Amino acid sequence: MHASLQPGLAARLDYVVPIERTVPHLLPESDHFVALPSVLATGYLVGIVEWTCMRVLDGHLHDGEQTLGVHVDLSHQAPTPPGSTLTVHAELSVIDGTQLTFTVHAHDDAATVCRGIHRRAVINTERFQARLRTRTTASHDLNVSKAR
């Protein structure tokens, strides 16, 4: 992390909600989801919040560093129909070692849609990928031995 990474950094994201980000499209293999109204799905809202938090970090991480979401505590207070613009604000509020905590809120033209916090962990991409490969290999080996 660069020394420029400090609490108070903020970003904003304006996102026009497409029909593909509504509840019936979240898990189309689930009849439960398909039967629900066509409003922004909470699962996609979480992703849009994460995206906004990642934008806060642009230019403040070293080459070879990335962040991964590790905690989400968000409300989803109002429905946002397709075609509406969701505006998300994220501010880096706490840095605790490699843990970064963001305060977030989102609104559309009609209401506050979301409030809460999101935490991301700074990772060394190469080290993370190496650890992931051992898990993937171990999982593959376990599945092969079970199939025998």
PADRENLUM-879559 format. One record per atom (N, C-alpha, C): x, y, z; atom name. Coordinates in steps of 0.001 Angstrom, whole numbers, always signed. Layout:
% PADRENLUM-879559
east:X, north:Y, up:Z, atom:CA
...
END
This chain:
% PADRENLUM-879559
east:+841, north:-1170, up:+0, atom:N
east:+0, north:+0, up:+0, atom:CA
east:+886, north:+1233, up:+0, atom:C
east:+516, north:+2203, up:-801, atom:N
east:+1237, north:+3463, up:-833, atom:CA
east:+882, north:+4293, up:+406, atom:C
east:+1779, north:+5186, up:+777, atom:N
east:+1533, north:+6072, up:+1917, atom:CA
east:+323, north:+6974, up:+1662, atom:C
east:-39, north:+7143, up:+400, atom:N
east:-1196, north:+7984, up:+61, atom:CA
east:-2527, north:+7345, up:+462, atom:C
east:-2509, north:+6059, up:+788, atom:N
east:-3731, north:+5372, up:+1205, atom:CA
east:-4035, north:+5783, up:+2647, atom:C
east:-5011, north:+6662, up:+2793, atom:N
east:-5345, north:+7237, up:+4096, atom:CA
east:-6858, north:+7295, up:+4273, atom:C
east:-7329, north:+7193, up:+5508, atom:N
east:-8754, north:+7397, up:+5744, atom:CA
east:-9198, north:+8746, up:+5172, atom:C
east:-10418, north:+8761, up:+4682, atom:N
east:-10963, north:+9979, up:+4083, atom:CA
east:-11019, north:+9923, up:+2572, atom:C
east:-10237, north:+9016, up:+1962, atom:N
east:-10322, north:+8861, up:+510, atom:CA
east:-11721, north:+8371, up:+169, atom:C
east:-12265, north:+8859, up:-943, atom:N
east:-13635, north:+8516, up:-1290, atom:CA
east:-13789, north:+8364, up:-2794, atom:C
east:-14868, north:+7686, up:-3173, atom:N
east:-15225, north:+7539, up:-4580, atom:CA
east:-16739, north:+7498, up:-4698, atom:C
east:-17190, north:+7768, up:-5890, atom:N
east:-18616, north:+7733, up:-6215, atom:CA
east:-18773, north:+6932, up:-7503, atom:C
east:-19833, north:+6167, up:-7571, atom:N
east:-20153, north:+5409, up:-8775, atom:CA
east:-21619, north:+5607, up:-9096, atom:C
east:-21896, north:+6054, up:-10320, atom:N
east:-23272, north:+6136, up:-10815, atom:CA
east:-23491, north:+4933, up:-11713, atom:C
east:-24525, north:+4152, up:-11416, atom:N
east:-24765, north:+2894, up:-12107, atom:CA
east:-26223, north:+2826, up:-12551, atom:C
east:-26435, north:+2746, up:-13854, atom:N
east:-27776, north:+2587, up:-14384, atom:CA
east:-28106, north:+1095, up:-14339, atom:C
east:-29153, north:+757, up:-13618, atom:N
east:-29499, north:-644, up:-13372, atom:CA
east:-30119, north:-1267, up:-14618, atom:C
east:-29444, north:-2268, up:-15204, atom:N
east:-30032, north:-2978, up:-16347, atom:CA
east:-30945, north:-4106, up:-15852, atom:C
east:-31830, north:-4560, up:-16691, atom:N
east:-32747, north:-5641, up:-16336, atom:CA
east:-31979, north:-6884, up:-15879, atom:C
east:-30771, north:-7092, up:-16404, atom:N
east:-29981, north:-8283, up:-16065, atom:CA
east:-29455, north:-8263, up:-14632, atom:C
east:-29604, north:-7154, up:-13922, atom:N
east:-29138, north:-7066, up:-12536, atom:CA
east:-30312, north:-7089, up:-11551, atom:C
east:-31460, north:-7533, up:-12034, atom:N
east:-32623, north:-7623, up:-11154, atom:CA
east:-32734, north:-9021, up:-10565, atom:C
east:-33588, north:-9148, up:-9543, atom:N
east:-33701, north:-10386, up:-8771, atom:CA
east:-33931, north:-11633, up:-9635, atom:C
east:-34838, north:-11618, up:-10620, atom:N
east:-35051, north:-12844, up:-11396, atom:CA
east:-33809, north:-13331, up:-12149, atom:C
east:-32856, north:-12436, up:-12361, atom:N
east:-31635, north:-12797, up:-13093, atom:CA
east:-30488, north:-13212, up:-12176, atom:C
east:-30669, north:-13068, up:-10862, atom:N
east:-29580, north:-13367, up:-9929, atom:CA
east:-29200, north:-14844, up:-9993, atom:C
east:-30152, north:-15700, up:-9845, atom:N
east:-29942, north:-17155, up:-9966, atom:CA
east:-31110, north:-17713, up:-10770, atom:C
east:-31049, north:-17582, up:-12086, atom:N
east:-32190, north:-17976, up:-12914, atom:CA
east:-32542, north:-19462, up:-12822, atom:C
east:-31647, north:-20275, up:-12276, atom:N
east:-31958, north:-21691, up:-12083, atom:CA
east:-32866, north:-21911, up:-10873, atom:C
east:-33118, north:-20845, up:-10102, atom:N
east:-33981, north:-20925, up:-8926, atom:CA
east:-35352, north:-20342, up:-9237, atom:C
east:-36372, north:-21181, up:-9166, atom:N
east:-37742, north:-20693, up:-9379, atom:CA
east:-38115, north:-19631, up:-8343, atom:C
east:-37519, north:-19722, up:-7152, atom:N
east:-37798, north:-18729, up:-6113, atom:CA
east:-37381, north:-17329, up:-6566, atom:C
east:-36175, north:-17206, up:-7107, atom:N
east:-35699, north:-15915, up:-7577, atom:CA
east:-36483, north:-15449, up:-8800, atom:C
east:-36721, north:-16340, up:-9732, atom:N
east:-37395, north:-15992, up:-10983, atom:CA
east:-38780, north:-15404, up:-10713, atom:C
east:-39431, north:-15849, up:-9657, atom:N
east:-40789, north:-15397, up:-9349, atom:CA
east:-40832, north:-14021, up:-8673, atom:C
east:-39690, north:-13492, up:-8275, atom:N
east:-39661, north:-12223, up:-7535, atom:CA
east:-39682, north:-11016, up:-8473, atom:C
east:-40002, north:-9838, up:-7931, atom:N
east:-40094, north:-8628, up:-8762, atom:CA
east:-38768, north:-8251, up:-9417, atom:C
east:-38861, north:-7560, up:-10525, atom:N
east:-37685, north:-7102, up:-11265, atom:CA
east:-37183, north:-5784, up:-10678, atom:C
east:-36466, north:-5905, up:-9569, atom:N
east:-35786, north:-4774, up:-8932, atom:CA
east:-34338, north:-5186, up:-8687, atom:C
east:-33478, north:-4218, up:-8471, atom:N
east:-32058, north:-4513, up:-8233, atom:CA
east:-31923, north:-5569, up:-7141, atom:C
east:-31211, north:-6643, up:-7452, atom:N
east:-30993, north:-7728, up:-6493, atom:CA
east:-29936, north:-7321, up:-5472, atom:C
east:-30157, north:-7725, up:-4231, atom:N
east:-29201, north:-7428, up:-3169, atom:CA
east:-27815, north:-7970, up:-3513, atom:C
east:-27759, north:-9155, up:-4106, atom:N
east:-26468, north:-9727, up:-4495, atom:CA
east:-25700, north:-8830, up:-5455, atom:C
east:-26401, north:-8245, up:-6410, atom:N
east:-25747, north:-7318, up:-7334, atom:CA
east:-25416, north:-5994, up:-6646, atom:C
east:-26274, north:-5555, up:-5719, atom:N
east:-25989, north:-4339, up:-4960, atom:CA
east:-24664, north:-4480, up:-4217, atom:C
east:-24446, north:-5637, up:-3619, atom:N
east:-23177, north:-5878, up:-2917, atom:CA
east:-22005, north:-5724, up:-3883, atom:C
east:-22118, north:-6295, up:-5068, atom:N
east:-21050, north:-6171, up:-6059, atom:CA
east:-20792, north:-4733, up:-6477, atom:C
east:-21855, north:-3952, up:-6636, atom:N
east:-21700, north:-2551, up:-7023, atom:CA
east:-21029, north:-1756, up:-5891, atom:C
east:-21383, north:-2070, up:-4647, atom:N
east:-20717, north:-1434, up:-3499, atom:CA
east:-19234, north:-1802, up:-3491, atom:C
east:-18919, north:-3090, up:-3706, atom:N
east:-17508, north:-3510, up:-3744, atom:CA
east:-16752, north:-2754, up:-4830, atom:C
east:-17362, north:-2629, up:-5995, atom:N
east:-16744, north:-1932, up:-7121, atom:CA
east:-16416, north:-493, up:-6730, atom:C
east:-17346, north:+167, up:-6068, atom:N
east:-17111, north:+1546, up:-5650, atom:CA
east:-15943, north:+1621, up:-4665, atom:C
east:-15890, north:+683, up:-3720, atom:N
east:-14778, north:+662, up:-2760, atom:CA
east:-13446, north:+413, up:-3469, atom:C
east:-13440, north:-462, up:-4463, atom:N
east:-12205, north:-698, up:-5220, atom:CA
east:-11761, north:+573, up:-5932, atom:C
east:-12707, north:+1372, up:-6400, atom:N
east:-12363, north:+2629, up:-7074, atom:CA
east:-11683, north:+3603, up:-6109, atom:C
east:-12054, north:+3563, up:-4828, atom:N
east:-11396, north:+4403, up:-3824, atom:CA
east:-9895, north:+4119, up:-3821, atom:C
east:-9528, north:+2866, up:-4062, atom:N
east:-8135, north:+2423, up:-3942, atom:CA
east:-7291, north:+2670, up:-5189, atom:C
east:-7922, north:+3082, up:-6290, atom:N
east:-7182, north:+3313, up:-7540, atom:CA
east:-5978, north:+4215, up:-7303, atom:C
east:-4804, north:+3719, up:-7678, atom:N
east:-3573, north:+4490, up:-7551, atom:CA
east:-2929, north:+4447, up:-6172, atom:C
east:-3532, north:+3713, up:-5235, atom:N
east:-3008, north:+3693, up:-3868, atom:CA
east:-2452, north:+2330, up:-3446, atom:C
east:-2426, north:+1377, up:-4383, atom:N
east:-1858, north:+54, up:-4092, atom:CA
east:-600, north:-146, up:-4922, atom:C
east:+323, north:-922, up:-4384, atom:N
east:+1546, north:-1255, up:-5117, atom:CA
east:+1222, north:-2251, up:-6233, atom:C
east:+2084, north:-2298, up:-7252, atom:N
east:+1969, north:-3340, up:-8259, atom:CA
east:+2018, north:-4689, up:-7548, atom:C
east:+1170, north:-5596, up:-7957, atom:N
east:+1141, north:-6910, up:-7327, atom:CA
east:+212, north:-6995, up:-6130, atom:C
east:-429, north:-5880, up:-5772, atom:N
east:-1408, north:-5891, up:-4687, atom:CA
east:-2814, north:-5737, up:-5266, atom:C
east:-3745, north:-6406, up:-4639, atom:N
east:-5164, north:-6267, up:-4941, atom:CA
east:-5908, north:-6331, up:-3617, atom:C
east:-7220, north:-6144, up:-3670, atom:N
east:-8021, north:-6322, up:-2470, atom:CA
east:-9143, north:-7300, up:-2754, atom:C
east:-9538, north:-8005, up:-1709, atom:N
east:-10674, north:-8919, up:-1772, atom:CA
east:-11652, north:-8538, up:-674, atom:C
east:-12935, north:-8628, up:-986, atom:N
east:-13955, north:-8367, up:+12, atom:CA
east:-13948, north:-9458, up:+1066, atom:C
east:-13992, north:-9059, up:+2347, atom:N
east:-13974, north:-10037, up:+3441, atom:CA
east:-15132, north:-9865, up:+4414, atom:C
east:-15862, north:-8749, up:+4311, atom:N
east:-16991, north:-8540, up:+5214, atom:CA
east:-17953, north:-7543, up:+4577, atom:C
east:-19237, north:-7834, up:+4725, atom:N
east:-20279, north:-6946, up:+4224, atom:CA
east:-21335, north:-6797, up:+5310, atom:C
east:-21671, north:-5574, up:+5644, atom:N
east:-22751, north:-5288, up:+6576, atom:CA
east:-23549, north:-4131, up:+5976, atom:C
east:-24511, north:-4476, up:+5127, atom:N
east:-25264, north:-3485, up:+4369, atom:CA
east:-26759, north:-3663, up:+4580, atom:C
east:-27459, north:-2558, up:+4629, atom:N
east:-28906, north:-2608, up:+4551, atom:CA
east:-29290, north:-2567, up:+3070, atom:C
east:-30475, north:-3019, up:+2746, atom:N
east:-31051, north:-2805, up:+1416, atom:CA
east:-32452, north:-2289, up:+1691, atom:C
east:-32585, north:-968, up:+1721, atom:N
east:-33749, north:-295, up:+2275, atom:CA
east:-34857, north:+16, up:+1292, atom:C
east:-34544, north:+59, up:-3, atom:N
east:-35564, north:+454, up:-969, atom:CA
east:-35307, north:-244, up:-2307, atom:C
east:-36372, north:-544, up:-3036, atom:N
east:-36208, north:-1196, up:-4340, atom:CA
east:-35795, north:-195, up:-5416, atom:C
east:-34922, north:-642, up:-6297, atom:N
east:-34494, north:+188, up:-7417, atom:CA
east:-34872, north:-529, up:-8712, atom:C
east:-35795, north:+35, up:-9480, atom:N
east:-36212, north:-623, up:-10722, atom:CA
east:-35181, north:-444, up:-11838, atom:C
east:-35226, north:-1323, up:-12836, atom:N
east:-34310, north:-1185, up:-13973, atom:CA
east:-34502, north:+179, up:-14641, atom:C
east:-33392, north:+703, up:-15147, atom:N
east:-33411, north:+2016, up:-15785, atom:CA
east:-33107, north:+3149, up:-14834, atom:C
east:-33218, north:+2903, up:-13525, atom:N
east:-32904, north:+3925, up:-12526, atom:CA
east:-31390, north:+4018, up:-12346, atom:C
east:-30942, north:+5185, up:-11949, atom:N
east:-29521, north:+5379, up:-11649, atom:CA
east:-29305, north:+5229, up:-10149, atom:C
east:-28453, north:+4291, up:-9799, atom:N
east:-28030, north:+4086, up:-8420, atom:CA
east:-26725, north:+4850, up:-8241, atom:C
east:-26646, north:+5698, up:-7229, atom:N
east:-25425, north:+6441, up:-6932, atom:CA
east:-24865, north:+5908, up:-5623, atom:C
east:-23641, north:+5395, up:-5679, atom:N
east:-22992, north:+4808, up:-4511, atom:CA
east:-21821, north:+5694, up:-4104, atom:C
east:-21745, north:+5975, up:-2814, atom:N
east:-20626, north:+6727, up:-2238, atom:CA
east:-19893, north:+5798, up:-1276, atom:C
east:-18577, north:+5765, up:-1378, atom:N
east:-17762, north:+4952, up:-462, atom:CA
east:-16616, north:+5806, up:+45, atom:C
east:-16371, north:+5688, up:+1340, atom:N
east:-15251, north:+6406, up:+1954, atom:CA
east:-14438, north:+5441, up:+2795, atom:C
east:-13139, north:+5469, up:+2596, atom:N
east:-12236, north:+4666, up:+3422, atom:CA
east:-12230, north:+5275, up:+4821, atom:C
east:-12714, north:+4510, up:+5800, atom:N
east:-12845, north:+5069, up:+7144, atom:CA
east:-11806, north:+4547, up:+8123, atom:C
east:-11325, north:+3294, up:+7934, atom:N
east:-10365, north:+2708, up:+8871, atom:CA
east:-9360, north:+1872, up:+8107, atom:C
east:-8083, north:+2012, up:+8482, atom:N
east:-7027, north:+1124, up:+7995, atom:CA
east:-6448, north:+429, up:+9213, atom:C
east:-6540, north:-899, up:+9238, atom:N
east:-6011, north:-1690, up:+10346, atom:CA
east:-5124, north:-2775, up:+9738, atom:C
east:-3837, north:-2462, up:+9594, atom:N
east:-2929, north:-3383, up:+8905, atom:CA
east:-3337, north:-3497, up:+7446, atom:C
east:-3692, north:-4709, up:+7023, atom:N
east:-4116, north:-4911, up:+5636, atom:CA
east:-5634, north:-4893, up:+5489, atom:C
east:-6337, north:-4632, up:+6590, atom:N
east:-7808, north:-4575, up:+6565, atom:CA
east:-8262, north:-3130, up:+6342, atom:C
east:-9081, north:-2932, up:+5320, atom:N
east:-9578, north:-1605, up:+4977, atom:CA
east:-11089, north:-1592, up:+5162, atom:C
east:-11589, north:-659, up:+5949, atom:N
east:-13025, north:-565, up:+6192, atom:CA
east:-13572, north:+687, up:+5514, atom:C
east:-14674, north:+495, up:+4809, atom:N
east:-15325, north:+1566, up:+4064, atom:CA
east:-16714, north:+1818, up:+4627, atom:C
east:-17082, north:+3073, up:+4714, atom:N
east:-18449, north:+3462, up:+5019, atom:CA
east:-19119, north:+3744, up:+3678, atom:C
east:-20291, north:+3149, up:+3479, atom:N
east:-20941, north:+3270, up:+2174, atom:CA
east:-22400, north:+3681, up:+2335, atom:C
east:-22880, north:+4372, up:+1326, atom:N
east:-24314, north:+4600, up:+1203, atom:CA
east:-24645, north:+4767, up:-273, atom:C
east:-25873, north:+4404, up:-595, atom:N
east:-26323, north:+4480, up:-1980, atom:CA
east:-27743, north:+5011, up:-2010, atom:C
east:-28053, north:+5706, up:-3093, atom:N
east:-29415, north:+6218, up:-3274, atom:CA
east:-29751, north:+6215, up:-4755, atom:C
east:-31041, north:+6221, up:-5032, atom:N
east:-31506, north:+6465, up:-6391, atom:CA
east:-32320, north:+7751, up:-6348, atom:C
east:-33069, north:+8042, up:-7397, atom:N
east:-33830, north:+9294, up:-7432, atom:CA
east:-34935, north:+9352, up:-6385, atom:C
east:-35376, north:+8190, up:-5906, atom:N
east:-36537, north:+8155, up:-5020, atom:CA
east:-36205, north:+7999, up:-3538, atom:C
east:-35075, north:+7342, up:-3215, atom:N
east:-34862, north:+6990, up:-1812, atom:CA
east:-33421, north:+6601, up:-1531, atom:C
east:-33101, north:+6520, up:-238, atom:N
east:-31866, north:+5869, up:+188, atom:CA
east:-32052, north:+4380, up:-46, atom:C
east:-31109, north:+3776, up:-717, atom:N
east:-31206, north:+2356, up:-1075, atom:CA
east:-30381, north:+1497, up:-125, atom:C
east:-29246, north:+2025, up:+330, atom:N
east:-28309, north:+1186, up:+1073, atom:CA
east:-27458, north:+2039, up:+1991, atom:C
east:-27146, north:+1481, up:+3170, atom:N
east:-26179, north:+2068, up:+4094, atom:CA
east:-25418, north:+923, up:+4736, atom:C
east:-24162, north:+1186, up:+5124, atom:N
east:-23443, north:+159, up:+5853, atom:CA
east:-21942, north:+284, up:+5743, atom:C
east:-21292, north:-848, up:+6006, atom:N
east:-19833, north:-912, up:+5913, atom:CA
east:-19435, north:-2107, up:+5059, atom:C
east:-18262, north:-1982, up:+4493, atom:N
east:-17671, north:-3066, up:+3713, atom:CA
east:-16194, north:-3099, up:+4057, atom:C
east:-15662, north:-4297, up:+4268, atom:N
east:-14242, north:-4442, up:+4586, atom:CA
east:-13571, north:-5235, up:+3482, atom:C
east:-12376, north:-4793, up:+3110, atom:N
east:-11565, north:-5456, up:+2101, atom:CA
east:-10177, north:-5722, up:+2692, atom:C
east:-9552, north:-6790, up:+2248, atom:N
east:-8196, north:-7125, up:+2682, atom:CA
east:-7238, north:-6934, up:+1516, atom:C
east:-6123, north:-6288, up:+1794, atom:N
east:-5078, north:-6130, up:+778, atom:CA
east:-4309, north:-7441, up:+704, atom:C
east:-4155, north:-7950, up:-518, atom:N
east:-3434, north:-9200, up:-721, atom:CA
east:-2291, north:-9001, up:-1697, atom:C
east:-1286, north:-9851, up:-1557, atom:N
east:-244, north:-9975, up:-2565, atom:CA
east:-792, north:-10979, up:-3576, atom:C
east:-1041, north:-10526, up:-4787, atom:N
east:-1720, north:-11346, up:-5785, atom:CA
east:-980, north:-12645, up:-6072, atom:C
east:+313, north:-12578, up:-6230, atom:N
east:+1104, north:-13769, up:-6556, atom:CA
east:+1036, north:-14795, up:-5427, atom:C
east:+1210, north:-14342, up:-4197, atom:N
east:+1127, north:-15251, up:-3045, atom:CA
east:-270, north:-15864, up:-2917, atom:C
east:-1277, north:-15046, up:-3131, atom:N
east:-2653, north:-15535, up:-3041, atom:CA
east:-2909, north:-16602, up:-4102, atom:C
east:-2483, north:-16340, up:-5325, atom:N
east:-2682, north:-17310, up:-6414, atom:CA
east:-1955, north:-18618, up:-6120, atom:C
east:-768, north:-18531, up:-5546, atom:N
east:-21, north:-19740, up:-5194, atom:CA
east:-776, north:-20549, up:-4148, atom:C
east:-1317, north:-19880, up:-3128, atom:N
east:-2112, north:-20586, up:-2111, atom:CA
east:-3374, north:-21178, up:-2715, atom:C
east:-3986, north:-20437, up:-3610, atom:N
east:-5200, north:-20927, up:-4254, atom:CA
east:-4914, north:-22172, up:-5091, atom:C
east:-3776, north:-22174, up:-5769, atom:N
east:-3412, north:-23359, up:-6581, atom:CA
east:-3277, north:-24600, up:-5703, atom:C
east:-2728, north:-24474, up:-4510, atom:N
east:-2607, north:-25645, up:-3637, atom:CA
east:-3980, north:-26129, up:-3192, atom:C
east:-4899, north:-25227, up:-2951, atom:N
east:-6266, north:-25623, up:-2583, atom:CA
east:-6972, north:-26271, up:-3752, atom:C
east:-6803, north:-25710, up:-4936, atom:N
east:-7444, north:-26262, up:-6129, atom:CA
east:-6894, north:-27643, up:-6426, atom:C
east:-5590, north:-27805, up:-6313, atom:N
east:-4959, north:-29099, up:-6555, atom:CA
east:-5405, north:-30108, up:-5505, atom:C
east:-5423, north:-29705, up:-4245, atom:N
east:-5848, north:-30610, up:-3173, atom:CA
east:-7303, north:-31020, up:-3371, atom:C
east:-8154, north:-30083, up:-3751, atom:N
east:-9563, north:-30380, up:-3989, atom:CA
east:-9713, north:-31326, up:-5172, atom:C
east:-8957, north:-31085, up:-6229, atom:N
east:-8997, north:-31951, up:-7412, atom:CA
east:-8536, north:-33354, up:-7055, atom:C
east:-7433, north:-33454, up:-6299, atom:N
east:-6912, north:-34764, up:-5891, atom:CA
east:-7931, north:-35506, up:-5030, atom:C
east:-8619, north:-34798, up:-4141, atom:N
east:-9628, north:-35406, up:-3285, atom:CA
east:-10797, north:-35934, up:-4125, atom:C
east:-11233, north:-35139, up:-5095, atom:N
east:-12341, north:-35568, up:-5963, atom:CA
east:-11948, north:-36769, up:-6799, atom:C
east:-10708, north:-36820, up:-7276, atom:N
east:-10232, north:-37963, up:-8076, atom:CA
east:-10208, north:-39217, up:-7213, atom:C
east:-9702, north:-39097, up:-5970, atom:N
east:-9630, north:-40284, up:-5108, atom:CA
east:-11032, north:-40745, up:-4707, atom:C
east:-11982, north:-39845, up:-4535, atom:N
east:-13357, north:-40237, up:-4216, atom:CA
east:-14002, north:-40962, up:-5396, atom:C
east:-13635, north:-40586, up:-6607, atom:N
east:-14245, north:-41189, up:-7800, atom:CA
east:-13754, north:-42603, up:-8023, atom:C
east:-12650, north:-42972, up:-7435, atom:N
east:-12086, north:-44307, up:-7660, atom:CA
east:-12801, north:-45316, up:-6895, atom:C
END
